[in-house]
Amino acid sequence: MSRAAAAPGDSPFQAERNPRDEAPQFVLPLVVRIEKSAPPARTDALETAARAVLLMLSDDRALGDGEWAEAVRNWEDARIRKVVRRARGAEWRRAEALPGITVTGKSAEVRVFPPVPLDGWPKDLAKLQVSGTELDDPEPPAGADRARPVLWLNPELQMSAGKTMAQAGHGAQLAWWALSPGDRDTWREEGFPLSVRTAAPADWPRLTDGALPLVRDAGFTEIAPGSCTVVADHPALRR
């Protein structure tokens, strides 16, 4: 299976052993800022997390001989894990002091960090909470503009905001891998426009018919192994 077709969340519980399981395991940390007085809107947090992953993948420091490139290669050689933690106040300020990229949406702030060993998180990130990322949309999001990339969520699954942010990041990464170099350049130059929406139940079978990249979750948290979570629908992949 090519890397472009391989879902980051391929289940480690499948009968056939995946060579990725034999490699040292790394994780991509993401931290979302959730202040008590001003939490971000859920959809904006999902979209900001997806863009954060794309900015990490395309950053010069993550490519070639860049300072983050070896960590990114190690991460891509194993299971493509992402973990979202939350921070506020002084926790957020300490997180911002670590090497990484902060991405700002309409209401959300997400910081993505170079991959770290699964059991080697920096102290200021390791003590942040994973739970408690329940977010809401003050108003229903507008319909998706299919002239731009859309990350479609499975309408049959219930996931926390933090879990869904990680899944949206997986979908964005699959789309990035599947694109040609020219289409990648165009997307990056445009600032990685995208939307994250829950698919209509009637549309989900068509979206998952195999023509578009599909994320299957490993089942470490919240949902069953092998669950289909996100379809990455980029206009260039429909040609």
N, C-alpha and C positions, 0 to 999 in steps of 0.2 A: 504494500500500500504506500503510495507516495505521501510525502509530508503534507502536501496541499489537500489531500483527501482525508487525512487522519484527524479524527476529532480529538481535541485536547482531553476530553473526558472519557475516552475509551475505557470500558470497565476493566479493572485489574482482576476481576473475579471470573472472567470468561475462561472457558476450558483451555484454550490455546494460550500458552505463555507468551507474553509480549516482550521482545528484547529490551524495550524501554524500562521494564521493571528491574533489569539487572544493572542499570546505570545508577550512580549516586543521584538521590532525589533532591530537587531544588523547588522553590516556590517563589512566585512573584507576589510581593506584598503590595497591597493597596490600602490606603487609609482615607476614610471619608470623614470630613469635619461635620460633627453634629453638635451644635451648640443648643443648650436647652431652650433658649429664648428664640432661636431662629433655625430650626432644622430645615434641611433642603427638601424640595419636592422629590418624590420618589422617582418619577420618570427622568427628571433632570439629573439625578444622581446616577441612574443607570447609564444614561447617554454620556455623562462626563467620565464615568469609569471606563466605558468602551473606548472613548477617545484617548484616555490616559494610556491604555495598553498600546494603542496604535502609535502614540508619540514615543513610547519606550522602544518599540520595535524599529522605528524609523530614525531614532536619534543617532547622530554620528558617534556618540560614545558607546553605543550598543553594536556598532558595525565595524567590520575590518579589524583593525588593531586598537580600537577605542578602549577606554578604561573599563567599560562594562561588558565588552564583547565576549570575554571568556565566560563570565557568569551567565550571559544570555545563551551561549552555545551549550553550556552544561545543562541549563534548564530545558532547552529544546530537545536535548538528547534523551531526556527522561520523560516522565509524565508531566504534562503541561498544567501544573497546579497554580491556582491563584487563590489567595486568601484576603478577604476584606475585613479590616478592623476599623473601629471608630475612635475618634479623639475629639477633645474640646479643650479650650483654654490652654493651660500650660502644656498639656499632653500634645496638642496640635503644634505648638511652638517648638517643642523638642523634636517632633517628627519632621518639621520643616527644616530643622538644622542638619538633618542627615542627607546624604547625596540622593537626589531623586528629581522628579518633575512634578510640579503642582499644576493641575488643570482646573480651570474655573468655568463653570457653566452659568446658567441664569441665576441659580440659587445655590448650587452645589460647588464644593471644593473637594477635589480628590488628589492625593499625592501618590504617585507610583514610584517604587524603588527598584533598583537592580535586583535580580533574583538572588536569593540566599539559600544556603542548605536548609533542608526541612527542619533540622534540629539546631540551626545556627542563626536564629533571628537576632538582630541587634537588640540590646536590652530595652531601649526606649520604645521599640515596636512590639517586642514579645509581651510586655505587660499590658498592652492595650486589649480591650475587650472585643471579641468577635460577635457576641450576642448584643442585642439592643439596637439593631439597625432597622427597626420597624419604621418605615416612612410612609407618608401618604401624599397624594396629589390633591392640592386644594381644589382644583377643577379637573375634570376629565381631559386628558391630552387630546389635541387636535388629531385628525386623521393623518396617517403617514403619507408623505410625498414619495411615491414610488419612482420618481425621476432621480431620487437620491437613495443611498443605501438604507435598508431597513433591517433591523435585527428583530425577527419575529419570535415571540415567546410562546411556548406551548400553553394553550388555554386550559389544559386539563391539570396542570400542576400548580400547587401552592408553595411558594418559596419566600423566605424572608428577603428583605431588600438587599442585605449583604450577600446572600447566596445568589440572588438574581444579578447583582452587579458583577460578580465573578463570571456568571454564565454569559452575560452580555460581552464581557471581555474576551471570553473564549470565542464567541461568534465573530467578533471583530477580527480576532487573530486568524481564524479560518478564512475569512474573506480576504485578508491581507495576503496570506499564503497562496490563495487561489488566483490572485490577479497577476497579470503580466507586469513586467517592470514599468512599462509606460503608463498603465492604468494606476499602478501604485503612486507614481510620480504625480499624476493628475490629482488623485485623492489627497495626497499630502499637501500639494500646493493650494488646494481649495480649503485646507484647514480641517480635513476629515469630517465633513458634514455627515450626519447619520441620525436616524431615529430608532427608538426601541419601543415596540408596541406589542400588545398581546394579540395574537392572531384570532380571527373569528373561527369558532369550532368547525364551521363548514369548509373553511379554507385550509385547515391544517393538513389534511391528507394530501392535497395538491402540493403544498409547500414542501412536504417531506417525501416526495416521489423520487428523490435521488438526484435531481438536476442541480440542486444548490447545496453548499456545505451545511452539514448538520452536526450539532454538538450532541454527543451522548455522554451523560455524566457518569463519573466513576462510582458514585454512590457512597462517598465517604461521609456525607452529612445530608440530612433532611429528606432526600428522595432515594428511590430504589436504584441500584446499579443498572446502567444501561438505559436510563430514562432519556428520551429525546427532549432537550430543553430549548434550543434556539436554532432557528434557520437563518443563515446569513444571506440576505437577498441584496446583492449589489447589481446595479444595472449592467455593468460590464460582464457579469456572469450569466446574463440572460441572452446574450447575443447568439 
